[in-house]
């Protein structure tokens, strides 16, 4: 809210509101690690310190000291320059162990304040009411601090045997004592302490307001009754302060905020500070004019513009009234600025006494700025008439239908295969029940088919271009078996060269021909004298001879065979072969 006001809640007058140096001594013992509503107590205390820091003026400073058995972490002194960094560190604080040593924490706070030149110095100690240790010497230390102008306030979190002692120390230090059994109250307590030591911004004195400048709110008001108090503030650079207090502080402040206006009245409108204003004859006039000015209402005379939307067309209506008389003879011009910054000129025509109308087409949803005025040279009583207005085009009119339509809802449920639920616990549970059948989903398979075709393409080319023999398949089988654990690949006969195989086949063919010729020779009568046997052929192997002899048991010996004639012997195949070899 303060951002929209023409005043700020901080006063920069250090003579009336001197600078403050504040030290927060916070218990960081193990009990501060307990949780309240999911947040630890130390985190709530740190949030209270953050709020206190945000309330300080730019010239104030604050230091945070966490203590368990000794001062653990010191954050500060913090000013407006390093406020954001300190806030981040405060929100990262965690609990420690043991109890809080009060004297050690206050000695650390006294050392920090000894280095500060600010005239107002204050210490706030947050301690556990049941676990505050090292209390010896604390009263003497507080007496020394008060002698130096330093005040001390105590906050007891939880009831315990140390709570009365903390209250006594607060009274001795000239401060305030706060008790809470919930850490969630710590931000509020720290805020109250901060406001109290910043001096009282509430000034309760009898004074008469002083007018510094004319203003429409003060039209017809020449004198006012006295007031008996107000809240001290500072006016912003672009604000107007037609009324101020006897100390020069803003009493009535106004300014333009965005497309609207803002008014600040730092006193009240009740019998506490304005008891004589309530009975004043101009009380109603003052507030009536203040509200009218804030809402931008037109005065008794001049131009007033308004816009209405009618079936896709915006109608601009302007009422003209001068000195209580309607004027229908004015040459008015109007310009409309759209949401995107485009400008449209609107022609205005008189439609009734003192009333003009024109139309324009909105370019889209958003805010429109309308400016209306008399044409150049068309002055009325020496003053040109001008006014401005704003208009916002919302969404489609169907969104403005706020009445329920049970019939439409039932129809939608029936069309989509749903159901109609009535208000109740069962209905609310049914809304989030996951019992609807999932609709089938389609997924294209052409990527998978393309991948399979790409993988099979090399195999197809190999099948058509390569010739695989049985031996190739046997090799493939041997290679596959060698890759299977535990399987011993079969031993294949080594392949012989093609030339050697051809020679072996020729040799076997020749040996077969010789065996056949020898068989013929053995079956024919011998031509040599009795008792002599033909000499075996040089090419005939003894093994082959023995085999042929054994295969014919009826011929026991070649000598017993009948001899062949010379013509028979010469006509045999063996004879011809011998002759061919001899010749």
SVG drawing of the C-alpha trace seen along z (x, -y; Angstrom):
<svg xmlns="http://www.w3.org/2000/svg" viewBox="-31 -35 92 161">
<polyline fill="none" stroke="black" stroke-width="0.4" points="0.0,0.0 2.8,-2.4 4.1,-2.2 0.9,-3.9 0.8,-6.6 2.2,-10.1 4.1,-9.8 6.6,-7.3 6.6,-6.0 10.2,-6.9 11.2,-10.3 14.6,-11.6 14.8,-14.3 17.6,-13.1 17.2,-16.0 13.7,-14.9 14.2,-11.2 17.9,-10.4 19.7,-7.4 19.4,-4.1 21.9,-1.3 20.2,1.9 21.7,5.2 19.7,8.5 21.2,11.2 19.4,14.5 19.5,17.8 20.9,20.5 20.8,23.4 19.6,26.9 16.0,26.0 15.8,23.5 16.0,26.4 12.5,27.6 9.8,27.1 6.6,25.2 4.3,25.7 7.1,27.2 9.6,24.3 12.3,24.3 12.3,21.7 15.6,20.3 14.1,19.7 11.2,17.8 13.6,15.7 15.6,14.9 12.4,13.9 11.7,11.5 15.2,10.0 14.6,9.5 11.3,7.6 13.0,5.4 15.8,4.7 13.3,3.7 11.6,1.2 14.9,-0.7 15.6,-4.0 18.5,-4.3 20.7,-6.0 20.0,-3.3 22.0,-0.2 21.4,3.3 23.6,6.2 22.5,9.8 24.5,12.0 23.7,15.7 24.8,17.2 24.8,20.7 27.9,21.3 29.6,18.3 28.9,15.7 28.7,17.9 28.0,15.7 27.8,11.9 25.9,10.3 26.4,6.6 26.4,3.8 23.9,3.8 22.8,0.6 20.7,-0.1 23.8,0.5 24.2,4.2 20.7,5.0 19.9,7.6 23.0,9.6 22.4,9.6 18.8,10.8 20.0,13.8 22.5,14.7 19.9,14.3 17.5,16.7 20.2,19.4 20.8,19.6 20.5,22.9 20.4,24.1 23.5,25.0 23.8,26.8 23.9,26.2 22.1,23.3 22.5,19.5 25.2,17.7 23.5,14.4 26.6,12.5 28.7,13.5 26.0,12.4 25.5,9.0 29.3,8.4 29.5,9.0 26.6,6.6 28.2,3.9 31.4,4.2 29.5,3.6 27.6,0.6 30.9,-0.9 32.0,-1.4 28.7,-3.1 28.2,-6.9 24.4,-6.8 22.7,-8.6 20.1,-5.9 21.4,-2.5 19.3,0.5 19.8,4.2 17.2,7.0 18.0,10.3 16.0,13.5 16.6,16.2 15.1,19.5 13.1,19.1 14.2,22.5 17.8,22.6 19.5,19.2 23.0,19.7 25.9,17.5 23.7,15.0 26.5,13.9 27.7,10.3 24.7,9.5 23.1,6.9 26.4,5.0 26.9,5.1 23.3,3.7 23.9,0.9 27.1,-0.1 25.2,0.0 22.3,-2.2 24.9,-4.6 26.1,-4.9 22.6,-5.5 22.0,-2.0 18.6,-0.4 18.0,3.3 14.8,5.3 14.4,9.0 12.3,11.7 11.6,14.9 10.5,17.8 8.8,20.4 8.1,20.3 10.7,21.5 12.8,20.7 14.7,18.1 11.7,16.1 11.4,13.9 15.1,13.1 14.8,12.0 11.9,9.7 13.9,8.2 16.9,7.6 14.5,5.8 13.3,3.5 16.9,2.8 17.9,2.0 15.1,-0.5 13.6,1.5 10.5,3.8 9.9,7.4 8.1,9.8 7.0,13.3 5.8,15.8 5.4,19.6 5.3,19.7 8.2,18.8 5.7,17.7 5.1,14.5 8.8,13.4 8.5,11.4 5.7,9.3 7.7,8.8 10.8,7.7 8.6,5.3 7.1,3.7 10.6,3.2 11.9,1.6 9.0,-0.8 9.4,-1.7 13.1,-2.6 12.7,-4.6 11.0,-7.3 7.3,-7.7 6.1,-8.6 2.7,-9.4 2.8,-13.1 -0.1,-14.0 -0.1,-17.8 -2.7,-20.5 -2.0,-22.4 -3.8,-24.2 -3.2,-22.9 -1.3,-25.3 -2.4,-25.6 0.7,-25.8 -1.0,-25.7 -4.5,-25.7 -6.1,-22.4 -9.5,-21.2 -10.0,-19.4 -9.8,-22.7 -12.2,-24.5 -14.3,-26.9 -12.4,-26.1 -10.5,-29.1 -10.1,-28.0 -10.1,-24.7 -10.4,-23.8 -7.4,-22.5 -6.3,-18.8 -4.8,-17.0 -2.4,-14.5 -1.0,-12.9 1.4,-10.3 4.8,-11.6 5.7,-10.8 7.8,-12.2 6.3,-13.4 7.6,-12.0 9.4,-14.1 6.4,-14.4 3.7,-14.7 1.6,-17.8 1.1,-18.8 -1.6,-21.5 -1.9,-21.0 1.0,-20.6 1.4,-20.4 3.0,-22.9 6.3,-20.9 6.2,-20.9 5.1,-17.3 2.6,-16.3 -1.0,-16.4 -2.8,-16.2 -0.8,-14.8 -1.9,-13.9 -0.3,-12.7 -0.9,-10.9 -0.2,-7.2 -0.3,-5.4 -3.7,-6.3 -5.3,-7.0 -4.9,-9.3 -3.9,-8.8 -4.7,-10.8 -3.0,-10.6 -4.4,-12.1 -2.0,-11.6 -4.5,-12.6 -7.8,-10.8 -11.5,-11.5 -12.7,-10.5 -13.0,-12.1 -9.5,-11.2 -7.6,-13.7 -10.3,-15.4 -13.0,-15.9 -13.5,-19.5 -13.5,-18.6 -16.4,-16.2 -18.6,-19.2 -17.2,-21.5 -19.5,-22.7 -17.0,-22.1 -16.2,-18.5 -18.6,-16.9 -17.5,-19.3 -13.8,-18.5 -14.3,-14.7 -16.7,-14.9 -14.2,-16.9 -11.4,-14.6 -13.3,-11.5 -14.4,-13.2 -10.9,-14.3 -9.5,-10.8 -12.1,-9.2 -11.5,-11.7 -15.1,-13.0 -15.6,-16.1 -16.4,-19.5 -19.6,-21.3 -18.6,-22.5 -16.5,-21.3 -16.4,-18.0 -17.1,-14.5 -16.3,-11.5 -17.4,-7.9 -17.2,-4.7 -19.6,-1.8 -19.2,1.3 -22.0,2.3 -21.7,5.4 -18.1,5.0 -18.2,1.2 -17.2,-1.2 -19.4,-4.3 -17.7,-7.5 -20.1,-9.9 -19.1,-13.4 -21.2,-15.7 -20.4,-19.4 -21.6,-21.9 -20.3,-25.4 -21.5,-27.6 -24.4,-25.3 -25.5,-25.5 -25.4,-22.7 -23.3,-23.5 -24.1,-21.9 -22.1,-24.3 -18.6,-23.1 -16.1,-21.8 -14.8,-18.8 -12.0,-16.4 -11.2,-13.0 -8.3,-10.7 -8.2,-7.1 -4.9,-5.4 -5.1,-1.6 -3.2,1.1 -0.5,1.3 0.0,-2.4 -2.0,-3.0 -4.1,-6.1 -7.6,-6.5 -9.3,-9.9 -13.0,-9.9 -15.5,-12.2 -18.0,-13.6 -21.5,-14.7 -24.1,-16.4 -27.0,-14.0 -28.7,-15.9 -28.4,-19.2 -24.8,-19.2 -24.1,-15.6 -21.8,-14.4 -21.2,-10.8 -18.7,-9.0 -17.7,-5.4 -14.5,-3.6 -13.5,0.0 -11.3,1.6 -8.2,3.4 -8.2,6.0 -8.5,6.6 -6.7,4.1 -6.8,0.6 -7.6,-2.4 -6.9,-6.1 -9.3,-8.7 -8.6,-12.4 -11.3,-14.9 -11.0,-18.7 -12.1,-21.7 -10.5,-22.5 -7.9,-25.2 -9.4,-28.6 -12.7,-27.4 -12.3,-28.7 -15.0,-29.1 -14.7,-32.1 -11.0,-32.2 -10.3,-28.6 -10.0,-25.6 -12.1,-22.6 -10.3,-19.3 -10.8,-16.0 -9.4,-12.5 -11.0,-9.1 -9.9,-5.5 -11.7,-2.4 -10.8,1.3 -12.1,3.9 -12.3,7.2 -12.8,10.7 -15.8,12.0 -19.2,11.3 -19.7,15.0 -17.3,14.9 -19.6,12.5 -22.3,15.1 -22.2,15.9 -25.4,17.9 -25.2,21.6 -26.5,23.9 -27.2,27.4 -28.8,28.5 -25.7,27.6 -23.4,29.4 -25.6,32.6 -25.5,32.5 -21.8,32.1 -21.4,35.1 -23.7,37.2 -21.9,36.3 -18.5,37.0 -19.4,40.2 -19.0,38.7 -21.4,38.4 -23.1,35.7 -22.0,35.4 -23.8,33.7 -22.2,31.6 -20.9,33.7 -17.9,35.5 -18.4,38.5 -18.7,36.3 -15.4,34.5 -13.6,37.8 -15.1,39.0 -13.7,36.0 -10.1,37.1 -10.7,40.8 -8.6,42.4 -11.1,44.8 -11.5,43.6 -10.4,45.9 -7.5,44.5 -8.3,44.0 -6.3,45.9 -3.3,44.1 -1.9,44.5 1.8,44.5 3.4,44.5 5.5,47.6 7.1,46.4 10.4,45.4 10.8,49.0 10.0,50.4 12.6,48.0 15.2,49.2 14.5,52.9 14.8,52.2 18.1,50.4 19.4,53.3 18.3,55.9 19.6,54.0 23.2,55.2 22.0,58.8 19.9,58.6 22.9,57.3 25.1,60.0 22.6,62.8 22.4,61.6 26.1,60.8 28.0,63.5 28.1,67.3 28.2,69.5 29.5,73.1 29.0,75.9 32.5,75.4 31.7,71.7 28.6,72.7 30.7,75.2 33.2,72.5 30.4,70.3 29.1,73.1 32.6,73.7 33.0,70.0 29.6,69.8 30.4,72.9 33.7,71.5 31.9,68.5 29.6,70.6 31.1,71.3 31.7,75.0 31.3,76.1 34.3,77.6 34.4,76.6 34.7,79.5 38.1,80.1 37.8,79.5 40.0,81.2 42.4,78.6 41.6,77.4 44.0,78.4 45.0,76.2 43.1,76.5 46.1,77.6 47.1,80.4 43.5,81.7 43.5,81.9 46.8,83.8 45.4,86.3 42.3,86.9 44.4,87.5 46.6,89.9 43.6,91.9 42.2,92.1 45.4,93.5 45.8,96.0 42.2,97.2 43.0,97.7 46.1,99.7 44.3,101.9 41.6,102.6 44.4,103.5 46.1,105.8 42.9,107.6 42.5,108.3 46.0,109.5 45.5,112.0 42.4,113.5 44.0,114.3 46.3,117.5 50.0,116.8 52.2,116.9 55.4,117.6 56.9,121.2 55.4,123.3 56.8,122.6 57.6,119.0 55.5,116.1 55.2,112.7 57.1,110.1 55.0,107.6 54.5,104.2 56.8,101.4 53.9,99.3 51.9,102.0 52.0,101.8 52.6,105.0 49.7,104.2 47.4,104.0 48.6,107.4 48.0,109.1 44.5,107.6 43.7,108.8 45.0,112.3 43.1,112.6 39.9,111.4 40.1,114.4 40.4,117.6 40.0,119.8 43.5,118.9 45.9,120.2 49.1,119.4 50.1,117.5 52.3,120.4 49.3,122.7 47.4,120.4 47.4,121.5 50.0,119.7 48.9,117.0 49.7,116.9 51.8,114.0 48.8,112.7 46.6,112.8 49.3,111.2 49.8,108.5 46.2,107.8 45.6,107.2 45.4,103.7 48.4,104.2 50.4,105.2 49.4,102.1 50.3,99.9 53.7,101.5 54.2,101.1 53.2,97.4 55.5,96.8 58.4,98.7 57.9,97.0"/>
</svg>
